[in-house]
Amino acid sequence: MWPTLLVVLVTITVQTLKIFDIVRTMTGGNYGTSVIANEMYSQAFQQGQVGQGSALAVFLFLLVIPLVIVQIRRTRKARELA
């Protein structure tokens, strides 16, 4: 059950972080609907603070990559046992 749960967790995490287009199109980040990806865009391109936008992008990467690594390791281990 753990491998399935891990796949679902990674998929949901990545999809949650990728809702930039919906939030940007519908609200523009107003009304308290800003997400990390929207803040990254706003900082870098609207406010001209490229360093802060880049820092948010790195944070986003560091948030997702451990989950992906764990999923890859578990998948390989499950294939070796099968």
Buried (B, 14 or more C-beta within 10 A) or exposed (E): EEEEEBEEEBEEBEEEBEBBEEBBEEEEBEEEBBBBBBBBBBBBEEEEEEEBBEBBBEEBEEEBEEBEEEBEEBEEEEEEEE
